[in-house]
Each structure stands twice: as C-alpha cells, then as structure tokens.
Amino acid sequence: MHLETSSINIYPSDMAAAAAGDLDGYRRLRDFAIEQAAGDTYPLLESLIAAECYARFAAAIGDADDRKALALILQARIDEREARGYSNERHLVEVAHHFQVLADAGDAEATDQLARLEIGPVWQADEEVVRDIRASEAEFSKAAYGNTQALTSLIDVVVSGKTPGTVSFGDLVYIEHIARVGSESGNPELLERLAMILCARRKFELHQGTNPRLADSLGVEAVSIMVDLALRNCGKNDLLHQAISEMTWRDVQGYAAAVPALLAFIAPMGAA
C-alpha cells in the first residue's frame, strides 16, 4: 500500500522504520524518491526535495556513502534550480562542504568532484554558511531518532518570519516530509503542524488547478488528522473548527464520506 503525499508515493512501513531511527528506513525513502526523480511519472522538483530531505536524515546518522548521496542530490537540486533561473551560491557552498569532508577522509572521487565545482577555496571563508550547515546536521542527527524539539526546530527554521501565504511551494514540500517523520510518534504538536502544512499544500494545488485529485487527497488527510486530534481531546480543536468554517458544501460532503467522524463536529455548529 502506498500513501500519496506531495505526488510522491511513500511506503508507510519505511516511514515508520525511519521515524524510529532506522538508518535503512531513511535510505529506502531517499532512494525511492531518487527513482521517482529519474522517471517521468512524478514532478522532478517534488521528487528531488523529498530525496534531499531523507538524504539529510540518512547523512546525519549514516556513513560516508550517505554524505556522498546527499552531496549528489544537492547537485541535482542545483541543476534543477538553474533550469528555473535561480541562483545557487549557498547550495554550492554546502555541496563543497560535503565533498571537502569526504576528501579530507581520503575519498579521491570526492576530491575530483570538489575540483569540478570550480568555486575555489573561497567558499571556506563563508564561515556563517558552514556554521549553519553544521548546526543543521546536528539538528538532523537528533531529529532522525525522533527528537520532537529537533523536528520542530527543522520546520521552524524554514518558516520563521514568514506568513502562511508566503512560504514557497518548495519549502512546503520540504517541511511536509519532516513533519511526516515527526508525526509518526503521534505527538499532537507535530500532527497539528502536518495538518496545517497539508492544508497549505491543498490551497496551493487548488490555486494551480492542475491536480484536483491530489488536492482532495491532501484535504482528506488533513481533516483525518484534525478529527483524530479532536477525538483524542488533545486541545487541538481550534484548527478543525477553523477548517470547517472554510469548507464548501462540496468539501463537507467529500470529507465526511472519507472521514465520517467529521460529522460529529459539523452538526453542532449548524454547518450540516
């Protein structure tokens, strides 16, 4: 059974294993996303972002091969960004950082890759960027084992200072995958964050109008999470009530058909 999320199919068993701190689980999620990126079925950007996210978890707790996989995925992200006209200076610095670590450990291939970047040693002077990379690695190493504070921090660093409507599509996809890892624990805060991210993704898909089935899938999953939190009495009812107030009658019918327990929260409000 697959779970359709951000156009990337994920095996729930792999997600559960990864969220429990299993390195091979993160590797399988990473490799599956790489396979999707190499094919024609799924959008390249979303596949690469998913691959990057899980590669970061794997590299944080894995070995040199996992670091190399992350560097190569980041290079693919650079190529994709350049094709869309975006600059990549910060991404290049991170790729150089990873290849330098590998080269210092005696990896001749990494030494060649570093030389081919043709950015010279000037990147090493960017201490702020390198410090941020190392701080991120430290957070991922804690988050990979289910540390709630670290998982929340990884999401917060992306959305800090941004209103919900100004978070980019790429950032939404990225933090969705982080939130999925965190939500496996059943933590109410991270489940709520995932539901909010899914709602934002749904709005984006509706605005784009290119994949209504995905928009419906994202909406159903978000509502299911919100209803579950409300039924568990986690003090997370406000998000569900807000979502209900924004629903059209078509939304109500569709979501109630998929999540019958939703009706218990609609009827008292006089919305059904």
KAMO-V363532 format. One line per field, one symbol per residue. ss: DSSP state (h for helix, s for strand, l for the rest). burial: I if it has 24 or more other C-alpha atoms within 12 Angstrom, else O. A space follows every 10 residues. Layout:
ss=???
burial=???
This chain:
ss=lssssllsss shhhhhhhhl llhhhhhhhh hhhhhhhhll lllhhhhhhh hhhhhhhhhh hllhhhhhhh hhhhhhhhhh hhhlllllhh hhhhhhhhhh hhhhlllhhh hhhhhhhlll hhhhhlhhhh hhhhhhhhhh hhhllllhhh hhhhhhhhhl lllhhhllhh hhhhhhhhhh hhhllllhhh hhhhhhhhhh hhhhhhhhll lhhhhhhhhh hhhhhhhhhh hlllllhhhh hhhhhlllhh hhhhhhhhlh hhhhhhhhhl ll
burial=OOOOIIIIII OOOIIIIIII IIIIIIIIII IIIIIIIOOO OIIIIIIIII IIIIIIIIII IIOIIIIIII IIIIIIIIOI OOOOOOOOOI IIIIIIIIII IIOOOOOOOI OOIIOOIOOO OOIOOOOOOI OOIOOIIIII IIIIIIIIOI IIIIIIOIIO OOOOOOIOII IIIIIIIIII IIIIIIIIII IIIIIIIIII IIIIIOOOOO OOOIIIIIII IIIIIIIIII OOOOOIIOII IOIIOOIOOO IIOOIIOOIO OIIOIIOOOO OO
